[in-house]
Amino acid sequence: VFRYTTPEGRVTAEANPNGALENIAGICNAGRNVVGLMPHPERAAEPLLGSEDGRPLFESMLTATIPR
């Protein structure tokens, strides 16, 4: 579901902060209704927490269309 990449979208060793296999940052189950993430976007979702970098992830979930 998610990979560590450069800002340009390249999967490189330098973009991988923790050595995750194949730069994997997030996975999902076969039904695609459960997602697990290594990064913690909830820790960067409000200015009070010091950053809003994670906020777009949550906003995208609100507008996503789920195929049925």
Secondary structure, 3 states (H helix, E strand, C coil): CEECCCCCCCCCCCCCCCCCHHHEEEEECCCCCCEEECCCHHHHCEHHHCECCCHHHHHHHHHCCCCC
